[in-house]
Every structure is written in structure tokens, then in C-alpha cells.
Amino acid sequence: MGTEMQPHLQLTEEIQAKYALLPGDPKRVDQVKKHFHNVKELAFNREYKSIIGEYKGIPVLVVSTGIGGPSAGIAVEELANIGVTTLIRVGSSGSMQNHIHLGDLIVATGAVRDEGTTNAYIEAGFPAVADDQLVSAIRAAASKKNIPYHTGIVRSHDSFYTDKEEQIEDYWSRRRVLGSDMETSTLFVVGALRGIRTASILNVVVPSKGNLQSGINDLVDGESLPIQGERYSIQVALEAIASIHNTF
């Protein structure tokens, strides 16, 4: 199946990459590009923009997944089809704890499956967890660079605009969930079901009790702390790949 063109990503196994970074925003693909040598533009279909380049001599694919679990799940499935074995999400998150600040990184060890995509795959009791070796490599890379990070559980969800957002955030905050996004649980569950190692690094763009719209707009507009966090997440992910390349 891998020799066929994947219908959404428009990629084939001829790329021959084991590792891929998964930003949500297609624009973030261009930010990753700055860290590569020998960059090749691959495809841009719907929300899926892809490039491949070399980091410390290692081929690394970058594919944007758009917003939410369904599109992330499609990306994981089609990347598995073409032989990718290790996926690291480099995304954004809202903080759900007062001690986690703008531009900090959250390294997710697991995710609350508060979205619909994974329920279409398997029963709710199946856990959404990261690969422990990947998490260890990411933590080591962040510590080496003195980048502020937090490790723990995040919540993945399907909407920003329900009438109960404050109550929902308060509920999970009191359960010590670190932050929220829309894709991590899908990445972990679909990856596990397809035999792929996964991890998720989230850049905090909305502080605890902060304003969602202004936080996201700051990232788009180039506000310093979220942009710095975005850069850090990419650096840490690539360093983690370099450190595990000869062990996986």
C-alpha cells in the first residue's frame, strides 16, 4: 500500500523517512525549514503541507495536520502507510495551571480523550499515552538547552466555543491536567494502534485563565514569548530525534 500515492498527504513511501514532525499550522512548516539542510518541498493539499530535509544528516519529514483530531488521524494513518515510524507533534496549547506560563513547553505523557476521533477507533478505556523513550529524549534535550518545560497529562478536545468552556477548564484544571489542545490524544491512540512511536510537545500560547482569542492572535502576529516557545519546541523535537536515531 505504501507505494501508492496517499490521497490526502499526496506522498508515497519513496520519501523513505522514519521520522516526522507534525505541526498543526501549515505556516509552522516554514519555521521548521529554517533548521534543515537540503530541503525539498513535497506537497500542499488541503491542510497538509509537507517538506523533507536533513537535521544533523538525518532525513526528517514535516507534515502539517490542520486543526483537530479527524485531520490529525488521517495524517497518522497515511504516514504509517508510507513507512514513518516516529511522530512528534510540535503544536500549541492553552495552559490549565497557574505555574505554566506563555512560551513554556508541555511535554505530554498522556492525554484525556475528550474528543470524538479516538472513540471511532476503540473503546474509551484504551489509554492515550506517549512513547516513554521519546519523552525521555525530549526532556533531556529541553534540559540541556535550559528550556522551561512541564511533563504530564493534557486534554484534547473538539471545540473552543461551547457554552461551558469555563466550567470544563476549571474541572480539568482541578484534576491537575497541564494544558489543552485538539490533536494529542488522536496522535497517541492512532499511533499506538498502528505501531508508531509518538510524542507531543506543546508551546503554551494562552495562559491559565487567559483569553483564547488574544493568545492565538499573539502567536499569529509574532508576539515574542509564544514565538520563542514555537522555536524551542522545534529545536527540542529535532534534538530528540538526533539523540534516538541510532537506538531506534
N, C-alpha and C positions, 0 to 999 in steps of 0.2 A: 504493500500500500504506500510505502514511503517514497517510491519512485514517481508516484502521481503528484500532480500539482494540487496542493491543498486549496480548497475552494475559497476560504476566507483570507488566509495569510498570503496565498499566492506564492508559496515556497515549496521546494522539494528537498529530498534528502541529499541531493548533490551539494548542498551547502556544507555538509559534514562538520557541524558544530555540536559539541557536547553541552556547552554552557550557553545560557541565555539570561539576559536581564529583561525584566518586564515592567517598564513604566506604564502608568495609565495614560498620561497625556502624550500624544504624538510629538509635541514640541520638546518633551524631555529626551527624546531620542537624539536630538541635535546636541543636547548638553552632554550626553554620554560620548558622542562622537569626538568631542574635544580631547578625550583621554586615550584615543586609539591611534594606531598606525595602520596604514594600508586599508583605509575604509572603503567599503563598497556599498552603494545604495542598492537595495534589493527590491522592495515593493511598497506601495501605499494604496491599500484597498480598504474602503470604509474607515474604521478607526485603527486599522492595523498598519502601522508604518514600521518598516524593518530595515536594518543595516547590519553589516558584519564588519568587524575589524579585529585588530590584534592588540592585546594588552600583555606586555611582557612576553611577546611571542606566542600567546595563546589565542586561538580564534574564539571570539565571543560574539554571539548573535544578540541583537537588541530588537524587541518587538513591543510596540505599544498595544495595550489591551482595551483602551477606552474606559468607560465608566460602568462598573457593576459586575456582578457575578456571571450573568449569561455570556457576555463577551469575553471575560477572563477565562471561563470554562472552555469556550471554543478555542482560544489561543493555546491553552494547555493541551487539549486533545490533538490539535494539529501539529504542535511542536513534538509531542510524543510520536506522532506518525512519521516524522522525518528524522527521528533518532536523537533528539535532545534529551539529556538525562538529568540535567541540573538547572533549576529555575530559581532565580532570586527576584522577587518583586522589589522595585525601588519606587515607592509611592508616597502618598501624603496622608496625613491623619489629623483628626482633632484630638486634643488631649482631654482625658477624663479625670486627671489628678492634678492638684494644685502645684505639685513639685516638678511637674513635667512642663517645660517651657517652649516657647517658639524656637524653632531651629534645632531642638533636641531630636535625637533619633529614638524610635521604639523598635526594638528587635523582638518580633513576635515569636513566642514559643508555642502558642496555641491561639485559637480564635473561637469566640462564641458564634455559632452558626445561626445568626439571626437574619437569614436571607433565604430565598426560595430555591436557588440553583442547586445547592447540595442535597436538598430534600428530594429533588428529582432523580438523584443518583442512588441514595442509600438512606437507611433509617437514621433518625435523629440521634441515636446513641453512638453512632460512629464518630470518633474524635477528629477534630481538625487540628493537627499538630505539625510543627516544623521538623525537619531533619536535624537531629542533635549535633552531628558533626558540622553541618553548615552553620548552625547557630554558634557553635564554639569558635569556628573560624571567623565569623563576623564580629563576635565580641572581642576576639584577640586583635583584629585589625583596628577596631574602634579604639581600644585601649592603647594600642601602640601609637596612634595618632592623637591621643588625648581628646577625642571627640566625645561629647556628652551623649550617653545613651542609657536606655532603660530596657530591661528584659522582662517579659511577662505576657499576659493574655490580652488580646484585643477583641473588639466586637466588630463583626462585619454585618452590614445591614443593607436595606434596599431603597431607603428614601431619606431625604433631608427635610421634607416639608409636610410631615403628618402633623396632626393637631396635638400630638402627645410627646413631641421631641424632648421637652424639658424633663418630663417625668421619666421617660425612658433613659435619658442620660444620667439622671440622678440615681435611678435604680442600679444601673451597672457601675457607676462610679462608687457607690457604697459597697459593691462586691469586689472592689479593687481592680477592676478592668482598667487598663492603662490608657487606651485610646480607641478610636473607631475609624474604620474605613469601609469600603464596599466590596473588596476583592479577596482579601487574605484567606478567608475560610474556604472559598471556592478553590483557590490555588492549592491549599493544603489537602483538601479532600480529593479532588480530581487527580492531583499529583500522586497521592498515595495509592489510589485505585489503579493508576496506570504505571506504577513502579518508578516514579520520578522523585528525585530529591528536591525538596522545596524549602525556601526561606522567604521571609518578608521583612524589609527594612522600611520603616515609615518615618517620614520627615514631618514633624509637628508644625502645622500651618494655622491651627486655631487653638488658642489657649483654653484651659478649663474655664467654663462659663463665658467664653468669648463669643464673638459674633461670627457666625459661619460665613456670611457673605463677605465681610471685610477681610477675614483671614484668607479666603481663597483669592480674593481680588489682590491682596498684597503679594501673593505668590505670582500671579499673572503679571502684575505691574513691576516686579523686581524688588520688592521690599527686602532689606538686607538679611534679616535672620532666616526667613523661610528659604531664600535663595541660597544662603550659606548651608542650610540643612540639606537642601537638594544636592548640592555639590558633595557634601560629606557622605550622603547615602550612596552616591555613585562610587566615590573613592573606596568606601568600606566594602561594598559589594565586589568590586574588581580585585581588591587586595585579598579578599576571602577566596575568590576563585583561584588566584595565583597561588595561595598557600595550600589549597587542597588538590591542585591539579595533578600532582604526582602520587596522590594517595587514593584517589577515587578511581 
